[in-house]
């Protein structure tokens, strides 16, 4: 009798573990999270790579606005 209950408990435990691996509940949210993480990493990498070019672009605009706003007095 003891072996049967132990065996039955082992089978129940194996079935529960198998059910965890076969269950797809929550899989969609996990995939969305992974996609969002990859997009964030790509955006950060793009900003790091193009950071100097973007900075130069804004500095160029700053120079244009400074020339336009300074007035010369005769």
N, CA, C and O atoms as a GROMACS GRO file, in nm:
protein
  296
    1UNK      N    1   0.082  -0.120   0.000
    1UNK     CA    2   0.000   0.000   0.000
    1UNK      C    3   0.086   0.126   0.000
    1UNK      O    4   0.052   0.223  -0.068
    2UNK      N    5   0.195   0.127   0.075
    2UNK     CA    6   0.281   0.245   0.080
    2UNK      C    7   0.347   0.269  -0.055
    2UNK      O    8   0.356   0.383  -0.102
    3UNK      N    9   0.394   0.160  -0.118
    3UNK     CA   10   0.457   0.176  -0.248
    3UNK      C   11   0.359   0.231  -0.350
    3UNK      O   12   0.396   0.312  -0.435
    4UNK      N   13   0.234   0.188  -0.344
    4UNK     CA   14   0.135   0.236  -0.439
    4UNK      C   15   0.113   0.386  -0.424
    4UNK      O   16   0.108   0.458  -0.524
    5UNK      N   17   0.099   0.433  -0.300
    5UNK     CA   18   0.077   0.577  -0.281
    5UNK      C   19   0.200   0.657  -0.322
    5UNK      O   20   0.188   0.766  -0.378
    6UNK      N   21   0.318   0.602  -0.294
    6UNK     CA   22   0.439   0.671  -0.335
    6UNK      C   23   0.446   0.676  -0.488
    6UNK      O   24   0.476   0.780  -0.546
    7UNK      N   25   0.416   0.562  -0.551
    7UNK     CA   26   0.420   0.556  -0.696
    7UNK      C   27   0.316   0.650  -0.757
    7UNK      O   28   0.343   0.721  -0.853
    8UNK      N   29   0.196   0.648  -0.697
    8UNK     CA   30   0.090   0.735  -0.746
    8UNK      C   31   0.130   0.881  -0.730
    8UNK      O   32   0.103   0.963  -0.817
    9UNK      N   33   0.195   0.914  -0.618
    9UNK     CA   34   0.242   1.051  -0.598
    9UNK      C   35   0.348   1.091  -0.699
    9UNK      O   36   0.349   1.204  -0.747
   10UNK      N   37   0.437   0.998  -0.731
   10UNK     CA   38   0.540   1.026  -0.831
   10UNK      C   39   0.478   1.053  -0.967
   10UNK      O   40   0.519   1.145  -1.038
   11UNK      N   41   0.379   0.974  -1.002
   11UNK     CA   42   0.312   0.993  -1.131
   11UNK      C   43   0.241   1.128  -1.133
   11UNK      O   44   0.247   1.200  -1.233
   12UNK      N   45   0.173   1.163  -1.024
   12UNK     CA   46   0.106   1.292  -1.018
   12UNK      C   47   0.205   1.406  -1.033
   12UNK      O   48   0.179   1.504  -1.103
   13UNK      N   49   0.320   1.393  -0.966
   13UNK     CA   50   0.421   1.498  -0.974
   13UNK      C   51   0.475   1.509  -1.116
   13UNK      O   52   0.492   1.620  -1.168
   14UNK      N   53   0.502   1.395  -1.179
   14UNK     CA   54   0.551   1.398  -1.318
   14UNK      C   55   0.448   1.458  -1.412
   14UNK      O   56   0.484   1.532  -1.504
   15UNK      N   57   0.321   1.428  -1.390
   15UNK     CA   58   0.216   1.486  -1.474
   15UNK      C   59   0.208   1.637  -1.455
   15UNK      O   60   0.186   1.710  -1.552
   16UNK      N   61   0.225   1.684  -1.333
   16UNK     CA   62   0.221   1.828  -1.308
   16UNK      C   63   0.340   1.898  -1.375
   16UNK      O   64   0.325   2.005  -1.434
   17UNK      N   65   0.458   1.837  -1.365
   17UNK     CA   66   0.576   1.896  -1.428
   17UNK      C   67   0.560   1.896  -1.580
   17UNK      O   68   0.593   1.994  -1.647
   18UNK      N   69   0.509   1.786  -1.634
   18UNK     CA   70   0.485   1.779  -1.778
   18UNK      C   71   0.384   1.886  -1.820
   18UNK      O   72   0.400   1.949  -1.925
   19UNK      N   73   0.282   1.906  -1.739
   19UNK     CA   74   0.182   2.008  -1.769
   19UNK      C   75   0.241   2.148  -1.770
   19UNK      O   76   0.199   2.232  -1.849
   20UNK      N   77   0.339   2.173  -1.683
   20UNK     CA   78   0.403   2.304  -1.683
   20UNK      C   79   0.479   2.330  -1.813
   20UNK      O   80   0.476   2.441  -1.866
   21UNK      N   81   0.545   2.228  -1.864
   21UNK     CA   82   0.621   2.245  -1.987
   21UNK      C   83   0.532   2.251  -2.110
   21UNK      O   84   0.567   2.318  -2.208
   22UNK      N   85   0.420   2.184  -2.107
   22UNK     CA   86   0.330   2.182  -2.222
   22UNK      C   87   0.234   2.300  -2.224
   22UNK      O   88   0.176   2.331  -2.328
   23UNK      N   89   0.217   2.365  -2.112
   23UNK     CA   90   0.125   2.477  -2.104
   23UNK      C   91   0.182   2.598  -2.176
   23UNK      O   92   0.299   2.632  -2.159
   24UNK      N   93   0.100   2.663  -2.256
   24UNK     CA   94   0.142   2.782  -2.329
   24UNK      C   95   0.081   2.908  -2.269
   24UNK      O   96   0.082   3.014  -2.331
   25UNK      N   97   0.028   2.897  -2.150
   25UNK     CA   98  -0.035   3.010  -2.084
   25UNK      C   99   0.072   3.114  -2.050
   25UNK      O  100   0.172   3.081  -1.986
   26UNK      N  101   0.052   3.236  -2.092
   26UNK     CA  102   0.148   3.342  -2.064
   26UNK      C  103   0.260   3.352  -2.166
   26UNK      O  104   0.348   3.437  -2.153
   27UNK      N  105   0.257   3.269  -2.267
   27UNK     CA  106   0.364   3.269  -2.367
   27UNK      C  107   0.362   3.397  -2.449
   27UNK      O  108   0.468   3.450  -2.483
   28UNK      N  109   0.244   3.448  -2.481
   28UNK     CA  110   0.234   3.570  -2.561
   28UNK      C  111   0.297   3.690  -2.494
   28UNK      O  112   0.369   3.767  -2.557
   29UNK      N  113   0.271   3.706  -2.364
   29UNK     CA  114   0.330   3.819  -2.292
   29UNK      C  115   0.481   3.808  -2.284
   29UNK      O  116   0.552   3.908  -2.292
   30UNK      N  117   0.530   3.686  -2.270
   30UNK     CA  118   0.674   3.666  -2.267
   30UNK      C  119   0.736   3.705  -2.401
   30UNK      O  120   0.841   3.768  -2.405
   31UNK      N  121   0.672   3.667  -2.509
   31UNK     CA  122   0.723   3.702  -2.642
   31UNK      C  123   0.720   3.853  -2.663
   31UNK      O  124   0.814   3.910  -2.717
   32UNK      N  125   0.612   3.919  -2.621
   32UNK     CA  126   0.606   4.064  -2.634
   32UNK      C  127   0.716   4.131  -2.551
   32UNK      O  128   0.776   4.229  -2.594
   33UNK      N  129   0.742   4.078  -2.434
   33UNK     CA  130   0.849   4.132  -2.350
   33UNK      C  131   0.985   4.118  -2.415
   33UNK      O  132   1.066   4.210  -2.411
   34UNK      N  133   1.010   4.002  -2.476
   34UNK     CA  134   1.137   3.982  -2.546
   34UNK      C  135   1.152   4.075  -2.666
   34UNK      O  136   1.259   4.130  -2.688
   35UNK      N  137   1.045   4.092  -2.742
   35UNK     CA  138   1.049   4.183  -2.856
   35UNK      C  139   1.074   4.325  -2.810
   35UNK      O  140   1.154   4.397  -2.870
   36UNK      N  141   1.005   4.367  -2.705
   36UNK     CA  142   1.025   4.502  -2.652
   36UNK      C  143   1.168   4.522  -2.604
   36UNK      O  144   1.227   4.628  -2.625
   37UNK      N  145   1.224   4.422  -2.540
   37UNK     CA  146   1.363   4.430  -2.495
   37UNK      C  147   1.460   4.442  -2.612
   37UNK      O  148   1.555   4.520  -2.606
   38UNK      N  149   1.437   4.366  -2.718
   38UNK     CA  150   1.524   4.374  -2.835
   38UNK      C  151   1.514   4.510  -2.904
   38UNK      O  152   1.614   4.563  -2.950
   39UNK      N  153   1.393   4.565  -2.911
   39UNK     CA  154   1.376   4.698  -2.970
   39UNK      C  155   1.448   4.802  -2.886
   39UNK      O  156   1.512   4.892  -2.942
   40UNK      N  157   1.440   4.793  -2.755
   40UNK     CA  158   1.508   4.888  -2.667
   40UNK      C  159   1.660   4.878  -2.684
   40UNK      O  160   1.728   4.980  -2.690
   41UNK      N  161   1.712   4.757  -2.692
   41UNK     CA  162   1.857   4.740  -2.712
   41UNK      C  163   1.900   4.797  -2.846
   41UNK      O  164   2.004   4.862  -2.855
   42UNK      N  165   1.821   4.774  -2.951
   42UNK     CA  166   1.854   4.828  -3.083
   42UNK      C  167   1.850   4.980  -3.084
   42UNK      O  168   1.936   5.044  -3.145
   43UNK      N  169   1.752   5.039  -3.016
   43UNK     CA  170   1.743   5.185  -3.011
   43UNK      C  171   1.861   5.245  -2.936
   43UNK      O  172   1.918   5.345  -2.979
   44UNK      N  173   1.897   5.185  -2.825
   44UNK     CA  174   2.012   5.235  -2.748
   44UNK      C  175   2.140   5.221  -2.829
   44UNK      O  176   2.223   5.312  -2.830
   45UNK      N  177   2.157   5.108  -2.895
   45UNK     CA  178   2.277   5.088  -2.977
   45UNK      C  179   2.282   5.189  -3.091
   45UNK      O  180   2.389   5.242  -3.122
   46UNK      N  181   2.169   5.216  -3.153
   46UNK     CA  182   2.164   5.316  -3.260
   46UNK      C  183   2.200   5.455  -3.211
   46UNK      O  184   2.271   5.529  -3.279
   47UNK      N  185   2.152   5.490  -3.093
   47UNK     CA  186   2.185   5.622  -3.039
   47UNK      C  187   2.332   5.632  -3.001
   47UNK      O  188   2.394   5.737  -3.019
   48UNK      N  189   2.388   5.524  -2.950
   48UNK     CA  190   2.530   5.525  -2.915
   48UNK      C  191   2.616   5.537  -3.041
   48UNK      O  192   2.713   5.613  -3.043
   49UNK      N  193   2.580   5.464  -3.144
   49UNK     CA  194   2.658   5.467  -3.268
   49UNK      C  195   2.646   5.603  -3.337
   49UNK      O  196   2.746   5.657  -3.384
   50UNK      N  197   2.526   5.658  -3.345
   50UNK     CA  198   2.504   5.784  -3.417
   50UNK      C  199   2.506   5.904  -3.324
   50UNK      O  200   2.469   6.014  -3.366
   51UNK      N  201   2.549   5.888  -3.201
   51UNK     CA  202   2.545   5.997  -3.104
   51UNK      C  203   2.625   6.119  -3.145
   51UNK      O  204   2.577   6.231  -3.131
   52UNK      N  205   2.746   6.099  -3.196
   52UNK     CA  206   2.830   6.213  -3.236
   52UNK      C  207   2.770   6.286  -3.355
   52UNK      O  208   2.775   6.409  -3.362
   53UNK      N  209   2.712   6.212  -3.449
   53UNK     CA  210   2.651   6.276  -3.565
   53UNK      C  211   2.529   6.358  -3.524
   53UNK      O  212   2.508   6.469  -3.575
   54UNK      N  213   2.450   6.306  -3.433
   54UNK     CA  214   2.332   6.379  -3.386
   54UNK      C  215   2.375   6.504  -3.309
   54UNK      O  216   2.315   6.610  -3.324
   55UNK      N  217   2.479   6.491  -3.228
   55UNK     CA  218   2.531   6.605  -3.154
   55UNK      C  219   2.581   6.713  -3.249
   55UNK      O  220   2.555   6.831  -3.229
   56UNK      N  221   2.652   6.673  -3.353
   56UNK     CA  222   2.701   6.768  -3.452
   56UNK      C  223   2.587   6.837  -3.524
   56UNK      O  224   2.596   6.956  -3.555
   57UNK      N  225   2.482   6.764  -3.552
   57UNK     CA  226   2.366   6.822  -3.619
   57UNK      C  227   2.302   6.930  -3.533
   57UNK      O  228   2.270   7.038  -3.583
   58UNK      N  229   2.284   6.902  -3.404
   58UNK     CA  230   2.224   7.001  -3.315
   58UNK      C  231   2.317   7.121  -3.295
   58UNK      O  232   2.270   7.234  -3.284
   59UNK      N  233   2.447   7.096  -3.290
   59UNK     CA  234   2.542   7.208  -3.279
   59UNK      C  235   2.538   7.295  -3.403
   59UNK      O  236   2.553   7.417  -3.394
   60UNK      N  237   2.518   7.235  -3.519
   60UNK     CA  238   2.504   7.312  -3.643
   60UNK      C  239   2.381   7.400  -3.639
   60UNK      O  240   2.386   7.516  -3.679
   61UNK      N  241   2.269   7.346  -3.591
   61UNK     CA  242   2.148   7.427  -3.577
   61UNK      C  243   2.170   7.541  -3.478
   61UNK      O  244   2.122   7.652  -3.499
   62UNK      N  245   2.241   7.512  -3.371
   62UNK     CA  246   2.268   7.614  -3.271
   62UNK      C  247   2.348   7.728  -3.333
   62UNK      O  248   2.320   7.845  -3.306
   63UNK      N  249   2.446   7.696  -3.415
   63UNK     CA  250   2.526   7.799  -3.481
   63UNK      C  251   2.442   7.883  -3.575
   63UNK      O  252   2.460   8.005  -3.583
   64UNK      N  253   2.350   7.820  -3.647
   64UNK     CA  254   2.263   7.894  -3.739
   64UNK      C  255   2.176   7.992  -3.661
   64UNK      O  256   2.161   8.107  -3.702
   65UNK      N  257   2.118   7.947  -3.551
   65UNK     CA  258   2.030   8.034  -3.473
   65UNK      C  259   2.108   8.147  -3.406
   65UNK      O  260   2.056   8.257  -3.392
   66UNK      N  261   2.230   8.120  -3.365
   66UNK     CA  262   2.310   8.226  -3.304
   66UNK      C  263   2.343   8.334  -3.405
   66UNK      O  264   2.339   8.452  -3.371
   67UNK      N  265   2.374   8.297  -3.527
   67UNK     CA  266   2.405   8.396  -3.630
   67UNK      C  267   2.282   8.478  -3.666
   67UNK      O  268   2.292   8.598  -3.692
   68UNK      N  269   2.166   8.414  -3.666
   68UNK     CA  270   2.043   8.484  -3.702
   68UNK      C  271   1.998   8.580  -3.592
   68UNK      O  272   1.937   8.683  -3.622
   69UNK      N  273   2.026   8.549  -3.468
   69UNK     CA  274   1.976   8.633  -3.360
   69UNK      C  275   2.072   8.744  -3.322
   69UNK      O  276   2.031   8.841  -3.258
   70UNK      N  277   2.198   8.734  -3.358
   70UNK     CA  278   2.291   8.842  -3.324
   70UNK      C  279   2.275   8.954  -3.425
   70UNK      O  280   2.270   8.932  -3.546
   71UNK      N  281   2.267   9.072  -3.374
   71UNK     CA  282   2.253   9.189  -3.462
   71UNK      C  283   2.378   9.272  -3.450
   71UNK      O  284   2.440   9.283  -3.344
   72UNK      N  285   2.413   9.330  -3.559
   72UNK     CA  286   2.529   9.418  -3.558
   72UNK      C  287   2.481   9.561  -3.546
   72UNK      O  288   2.384   9.602  -3.610
   73UNK      N  289   2.548   9.635  -3.466
   73UNK     CA  290   2.513   9.776  -3.450
   73UNK      C  291   2.614   9.860  -3.528
   73UNK      O  292   2.734   9.835  -3.521
   74UNK      N  293   2.566   9.956  -3.601
   74UNK     CA  294   2.657  10.039  -3.681
   74UNK      C  295   2.737  10.135  -3.598
   74UNK      O  296   2.818  10.211  -3.652
   0.00000   0.00000   0.00000
